[in-house]
């Protein structure tokens, strides 16, 4: 075994131990430890990605060298390494961009607790990406839920406690359904490892036994992860959770947490059930309908909002609808488009949340649109970054959002019975996106005589550099998308 093949295990263990060590550190040192861990794991993920590109083969890593069914397995392929690298980079930039607000909004005695939650969240996301065992996946789903809830309520205001309570109730409902689905899978197959379950399900389908239980199980698992990823209409917890938590928490929750659950669903489609069986089950058609509904309803709710952060939160509902719509097309190209949109949306939504807080800082800390008039002049880097993020979400060429919508359109054209509704809703959603994002851009660049302070770039260097990094990432995804698409295609082929 090559040494680089240990990196997935090292990444998960390192982030978990970092959370333990953070409990004994003060806030400042916990922050530096977290930053170092994110950089190290990013480097390891990058090395693993280049290694897998070179070999062209995925591999299975047995924890403790014990084989199934006693041992636990990690599986690494191109797609897993790509997602791990991307998740680490987004989390690092989100924390750097909101660093000043973590200091201002979190009790100094609890800052180390904040980074404990961040490290636990990172370990759970990495485990969901790499694990080849469904019960391990469930354990880390719960760790993900608890740590995300802690990130929401650490501000200790009435709205954040309410938002955390809503989030916990909905997430536990999803977790309960997921556990029920996994128990049914175990009852039918007698296995927990993904590859073993898939082999058993292929026999079950070939023999025609357990047809109805298998269909019910697929439906329960899809509903469970749809609830946890805030697919419409299971999104009621999302606006307050994203809108009232610290800005770094909002950026991480919107760009990474929900995407971790979606990535687990993709693994279940390919590595547990089998994509052909999923398509034949017709459950995919239900995801398609709810995805289309989310694309429209999320945008309509965003248009009605008068709070910039809640508007961005409702936009996430629409973007998650895009991802599930891609699943619902029932083709590998549709899944490819959805995976690219996971990356595109994560980069863009974090950019928007971090930019929005810079606009509210120069508007008397107020988030209503009337108070944001002219904010783009008072904080030029935040205004420019928000404009770039808005153009990407609308789907303007040169930015990542355009590539996502182009891929979805191409996937729709290849699916004749779903082509027309997909293209119509895609067009309507794009128009709705333009309405609420361009309205906001016009508002922040409308001149007004005001006493609000103007913040030059020199006074917020880390914040400004973070936004520039997000912009560069967005442009790279928009202008150099083909290598990313090729990597996603290779990773999905390894899944199959």
Residue pairs with C-beta under 8 A, 6 or more apart in sequence:
2 51
4 47
4 48
4 51
5 48
5 51
5 59
5 61
5 76
6 61
7 44
7 45
7 47
7 48
7 76
8 48
8 61
8 74
8 76
8 80
8 84
8 126
8 130
9 61
9 63
9 74
10 44
11 41
11 44
11 45
11 84
11 126
11 130
12 74
12 123
12 126
12 127
12 130
14 37
14 40
14 41
15 37
15 41
15 119
15 120
15 122
15 123
15 126
16 119
16 120
16 123
18 33
18 34
18 37
18 119
19 115
19 116
19 117
19 119
19 120
19 123
21 33
22 30
22 33
22 34
22 112
22 115
22 116
22 119
23 112
23 113
23 116
25 33
25 112
26 111
26 112
27 108
27 110
27 111
27 112
27 114
27 115
28 111
29 112
30 111
30 112
30 114
30 115
30 116
31 95
31 99
31 111
31 115
33 115
34 95
34 115
34 118
34 119
35 92
35 95
35 96
37 119
37 122
38 88
38 91
38 92
38 95
38 122
39 92
41 84
41 88
41 122
41 126
42 85
42 88
42 89
42 92
45 81
45 84
45 85
45 88
46 85
48 76
48 81
48 84
49 78
49 81
49 82
49 85
49 487
52 58
52 76
52 77
52 78
52 81
53 78
53 487
53 490
56 490
57 494
58 75
58 76
58 77
58 78
58 80
58 494
59 75
59 76
60 73
60 74
60 75
60 132
60 195
61 73
61 74
61 75
61 76
62 71
62 72
62 73
63 71
63 72
63 73
63 74
64 71
64 72
65 71
66 72
68 191
68 193
68 196
69 191
69 192
69 193
69 196
72 131
72 133
72 136
73 131
73 132
73 133
73 193
74 130
74 131
74 132
75 130
75 131
75 132
75 194
75 271
76 130
77 491
77 494
77 495
78 487
78 490
78 491
78 494
79 339
79 487
79 488
79 490
79 491
79 492
79 494
79 495
80 129
80 130
80 491
82 484
82 487
82 488
82 491
83 129
83 263
83 342
83 343
84 126
84 129
84 130
86 343
86 346
87 122
87 125
87 126
87 129
87 256
87 259
87 260
87 346
88 122
89 473
90 251
90 252
90 255
90 256
90 346
90 347
90 350
91 118
91 122
91 252
91 256
93 350
93 354
93 466
93 469
93 470
93 473
94 248
94 251
94 252
94 255
94 350
94 353
94 354
95 102
95 118
95 248
95 252
96 462
96 463
96 465
96 466
97 247
97 248
97 251
97 350
97 354
97 462
97 463
97 466
97 467
97 470
98 246
98 247
98 248
98 249
98 251
98 354
98 357
99 248
99 462
99 463
100 460
100 463
101 246
101 247
101 248
101 357
102 111
102 114
102 246
102 248
103 111
105 155
105 246
106 114
106 154
106 155
106 246
107 156
110 154
113 150
113 154
114 151
114 154
117 147
117 148
117 150
117 151
117 154
118 147
118 151
118 252
120 143
120 146
120 147
121 143
121 144
121 147
121 148
121 151
121 252
121 256
121 257
123 140
123 143
124 140
124 141
124 143
124 144
124 147
124 260
125 144
125 256
125 257
125 260
127 136
127 137
127 140
127 143
128 137
128 140
128 141
128 144
128 260
128 261
128 263
128 264
129 260
129 263
131 137
131 140
132 193
132 194
132 195
132 271
133 192
133 193
133 194
134 182
134 185
134 186
134 192
134 193
134 194
134 197
134 268
134 272
135 182
135 192
137 264
137 267
138 175
138 178
138 179
138 182
141 175
141 178
141 228
141 261
141 264
142 175
144 257
144 260
144 261
145 168
145 171
145 172
145 175
145 228
148 167
148 171
148 253
148 257
149 164
149 167
149 168
149 171
151 245
151 246
151 249
151 252
151 253
152 160
152 163
152 164
152 167
152 241
152 244
152 245
152 249
152 253
153 160
153 161
153 163
153 164
154 160
154 245
154 246
154 249
155 244
155 245
155 246
157 244
159 240
159 244
160 244
160 245
162 240
163 237
163 240
163 241
163 243
163 244
163 245
164 241
166 236
166 237
166 240
166 241
167 237
167 241
169 237
170 227
170 228
170 234
170 236
170 237
171 227
171 228
171 237
173 227
174 223
174 224
174 225
174 226
174 227
174 228
174 234
175 224
175 228
176 224
177 220
177 221
177 223
177 224
177 227
178 220
178 221
178 224
178 225
178 228
180 220
180 224
181 217
181 218
181 220
181 221
181 224
182 192
182 221
184 213
184 216
184 217
184 220
185 197
185 217
185 221
185 272
186 192
188 200
188 201
188 204
188 210
188 213
188 214
188 217
189 196
189 197
189 200
189 201
189 204
190 200
191 197
191 200
194 267
194 268
194 271
194 272
195 271
197 272
198 271
198 272
198 273
198 274
201 214
201 272
201 273
201 274
201 277
202 274
202 277
204 210
204 214
205 214
205 274
205 277
214 281
215 281
215 283
218 273
218 278
218 281
218 283
219 283
219 286
221 265
221 268
222 265
222 283
222 286
222 287
225 261
225 262
225 264
225 265
225 268
226 234
226 287
226 290
226 324
227 234
228 258
228 261
229 258
229 259
229 261
229 262
229 265
229 320
230 237
230 238
230 258
230 316
230 317
230 320
231 287
231 290
231 291
231 294
231 320
231 321
231 324
232 290
232 293
232 294
232 297
232 298
232 317
232 320
232 321
233 290
233 293
233 297
235 294
235 298
235 317
235 320
238 313
238 314
238 316
238 317
239 301
239 310
239 313
239 314
240 310
241 250
241 253
241 313
242 250
242 253
242 254
242 309
242 310
242 312
242 313
242 316
242 353
243 250
243 307
243 309
243 310
243 313
244 309
245 253
247 353
247 354
247 356
247 357
250 309
250 313
250 353
251 349
251 350
251 353
251 354
252 350
254 312
254 313
254 316
254 349
254 350
254 353
255 345
255 346
255 347
255 349
255 350
256 346
258 316
258 320
259 342
259 345
259 346
262 320
262 323
262 338
262 342
263 342
265 327
266 335
266 338
266 339
266 495
267 495
269 275
269 278
269 327
269 335
270 492
270 495
270 496
271 495
275 332
275 335
275 496
278 284
278 330
279 330
284 327
284 328
284 330
285 328
285 330
286 328
287 324
287 325
287 327
287 328
288 324
288 325
288 327
288 328
288 329
288 330
288 418
289 328
290 321
290 324
291 321
291 322
291 323
291 324
291 325
291 326
291 327
291 328
292 321
292 325
292 328
292 421
292 422
292 425
293 321
294 317
294 318
294 320
294 321
294 324
294 325
295 318
295 321
295 322
295 325
295 425
295 426
295 428
295 429
296 318
296 321
296 425
296 428
296 429
296 432
297 317
297 318
297 321
298 314
298 315
298 316
298 317
298 318
298 319
298 320
298 321
299 314
299 315
299 318
299 429
299 432
299 433
299 435
299 436
300 432
301 314
301 317
302 311
302 312
302 314
302 315
302 317
302 318
302 432
302 436
303 432
303 435
303 436
305 311
305 314
305 436
306 368
306 369
307 367
307 368
308 356
308 359
308 360
308 367
308 368
308 369
308 372
308 440
309 353
309 356
309 357
309 360
309 367
310 367
311 436
311 440
312 349
312 352
312 353
312 356
315 349
315 352
315 393
315 433
315 436
315 437
316 345
316 349
318 429
318 432
318 433
319 341
319 345
319 349
319 393
321 429
322 338
322 341
322 345
322 404
322 408
322 429
323 338
323 341
323 342
323 345
324 338
325 338
325 408
325 422
325 425
326 334
326 335
326 337
326 338
326 341
326 408
326 411
327 334
327 335
327 338
328 334
328 418
329 411
329 412
329 415
329 418
329 422
330 415
330 418
331 411
331 414
331 415
332 492
333 407
333 410
333 411
333 414
334 408
334 411
334 415
335 492
336 407
336 411
336 485
336 488
336 489
336 492
337 404
337 407
337 408
337 410
337 411
339 488
339 491
339 492
340 403
340 404
340 407
340 481
340 484
340 485
340 488
341 404
341 407
341 408
343 400
343 477
343 484
344 392
344 400
344 401
344 403
344 404
344 477
345 404
347 400
347 470
347 473
347 474
347 477
348 389
348 392
348 393
348 399
348 400
348 401
348 474
349 389
350 470
351 385
351 386
351 388
351 389
351 392
351 467
351 470
351 471
351 474
352 386
352 389
352 390
352 393
354 385
354 463
354 466
354 467
354 470
355 382
355 383
355 385
355 386
355 389
355 467
356 367
356 382
356 386
357 382
358 379
358 381
358 382
358 385
358 455
358 460
358 463
358 467
359 372
359 375
359 376
359 379
359 382
359 383
359 386
359 444
360 366
360 367
360 371
360 372
360 375
361 379
361 382
361 455
362 375
362 378
362 379
362 382
362 452
362 453
362 454
362 455
363 371
363 372
363 375
363 378
363 452
364 371
364 452
366 372
369 439
369 440
369 443
372 440
372 443
372 444
373 443
373 444
373 446
373 448
373 450
374 444
374 445
374 446
374 447
374 448
374 450
374 452
375 382
375 383
375 444
375 452
376 382
376 383
376 384
376 386
376 387
376 441
376 444
376 445
377 383
377 445
377 447
377 454
378 450
378 452
378 453
378 454
378 455
379 454
379 455
380 457
381 457
381 460
381 463
381 464
381 467
381 468
382 467
383 444
383 445
384 467
384 471
385 467
385 468
385 470
385 471
386 440
386 441
386 444
387 441
387 445
388 399
388 471
388 474
389 470
389 474
390 437
390 438
390 440
390 441
391 399
391 401
391 437
392 399
392 400
392 401
392 402
392 474
392 478
393 401
393 433
393 437
394 401
394 430
394 433
394 434
394 437
394 438
395 401
395 402
395 404
395 405
395 430
395 433
396 402
397 478
398 475
398 478
398 479
399 474
399 475
399 477
399 478
400 474
400 477
400 478
400 481
401 478
402 478
403 477
403 478
403 481
405 426
405 430
407 485
408 422
408 426
409 422
409 423
409 426
411 422
412 418
412 419
412 422
412 423
412 426
413 419
413 423
415 422
457 464
477 484
